[in-house]
Amino acid sequence: MIACQEHLPGWLSLPQARVLWLVEPEQKRAAKVAAQFGIPRHTPRLEDALADAEVQVVDICAPSGLHARMTRQALQAGKHVLCEKPMALSAAEAFQLVALARQGQRKLMIGHHLRFDPVALALVQALQESDRGQFHAVRAQWLRKRRLPARPGFVRRELSGGGVLLDLGVHMVDLAWWVAGCPQPVAASASLNNRLGRRGDVQGEWGSWDSRTLDVEDFAWGQLRFEGGLLVSFELSWLALQPEEEFQRVQWFGDRWGALWPAGRLFAHRRGRPWEVQLAPTHVEKPHRLVVQRFAQCVLQGEAEPVPPEQIATVTAMIEALYRSARQGNEVPVELPRS
Ligand SMILES: NC(=O)c1ccc[n+]([C@@H]2O[C@H](COP(=O)([O-])OP(=O)(O)OC[C@H]3O[C@@H](n4cnc5c(N)ncnc54)[C@H](O)[C@@H]3O)[C@@H](O)[C@H]2O)c1
């Protein structure tokens, strides 16, 4: 889905790039997609593409549970890697990938497209240009009504690595944390369940799933604590009983500013009165396209990745801790490698 809708059109729009291989185990799909996008070769084996010295970049859009292994293979073969989210399932894996990329002087970027969202960029820029003050709380919500992605790469844990916390949670946690200035995470607590997905009579818009074998969460609720006192709470669902088909809202509460996404509003107090700004984003390019364009640019120009993989490895540590907390039923520390 994401390869055909976003990544391949993104690469094909770049005059400096050619797509040389498609790696896809489903042979019929591989042939169809290769023909659709004019890709000269396709194979079910990543190794075939990695052995081609002409290949400089590998763009991974496979199911989430395969990302870390495929990224490692590609970096070890000397390729630059753009990988869809999530980066990995554990902080240890994620930081190893960063180390591998840095040692081999390869670029590594994860497709956190909300870092290229026009409103998010405008919020970050506005806060950078003013006295940001201190944020003390963020509430992040991404709640879908009937949008459980029923493909195997999402509903079978051995392929997906997790459910809605991994799918939507990485975006919400990262956006909340990035706009708040990336403080050091301290502790995590979460509650996960798949009560609706397992009921058997609940149907979604995005295909049907076997409620008896669904082994990932469709609902996630929880909180992260950070150094300096910031609290980030999140609410995530693929199957929420709610009015909206899709509901996204992140709200930051600080001592100088309040902020709202995706509405793009900033709130403050000036001379004793409430004061509000409606941001007018200047970027118009689609965020997913910018992921590919900006990654290509960093490879070609030898620049730093616009989404630093160290930061996304830290997000991975937060998500890993949230899963651990849900299993244990209590708050747990976020464990980061000692630097
Ligand atoms: N950033 C975003 O907005 C966004 C949106 C959608 C999906 N994604 C991510 O992209 C990834 C793919 O999601 P999707 O919705 O396109 O899934 P999808 O199920 O539509 O496509 C995944 C493809 O990977 C193939 N595949 C399975 N095993 C493979 C292997 N070993 N090597 C190569 N290909 C393999 C599958 O056959 C399938 O064609 C997921 O990790 C998801 O989290 C990100």
The ligand as a Gaussian input file, in Angstrom:
#p B3LYP/6-31G(d) Opt

LIG

0 1
 N        4.126000       6.393000       7.555000
 C        2.907000       6.033000       7.211000
 O        2.001000       6.857000       7.099000
 C        2.606000       4.609000       6.892000
 C        1.371000       4.298000       6.319000
 C        1.120000       2.979000       6.013000
 C        2.055000       2.000000       6.282000
 N        3.239000       2.339000       6.865000
 C        4.221000       1.302000       7.186000
 O        4.652000       0.698000       5.974000
 C        4.810000      -0.700000       6.147000
 C        3.990000      -1.414000       5.098000
 O        2.632000      -1.093000       5.275000
 P        1.571000      -1.285000       4.092000
 O        0.306000      -0.704000       4.592000
 O        2.131000      -0.803000       2.808000
 O        1.468000      -2.872000       4.111000
 P        1.022000      -3.869000       2.956000
 O        0.590000      -5.112000       3.653000
 O        0.067000      -3.185000       2.029000
 O        2.354000      -4.136000       2.151000
 C        3.445000      -4.849000       2.673000
 C        4.100000      -5.599000       1.545000
 O        5.302000      -6.193000       2.014000
 C        5.397000      -7.474000       1.423000
 N        6.347000      -8.324000       2.158000
 C        6.092000      -9.274000       3.087000
 N        7.243000      -9.866000       3.467000
 C        8.245000      -9.269000       2.766000
 C        9.639000      -9.464000       2.699000
 N       10.247000     -10.366000       3.472000
 N       10.351000      -8.689000       1.846000
 C        9.740000      -7.748000       1.088000
 N        8.407000      -7.532000       1.098000
 C        7.673000      -8.281000       1.933000
 C        3.973000      -7.982000       1.425000
 O        3.799000      -9.092000       0.558000
 C        3.225000      -6.735000       0.985000
 O        3.141000      -6.642000      -0.412000
 C        4.382000      -1.019000       7.587000
 O        5.508000      -1.174000       8.375000
 C        3.608000       0.213000       8.030000
 O        3.785000       0.490000       9.416000
 C        3.520000       3.622000       7.157000

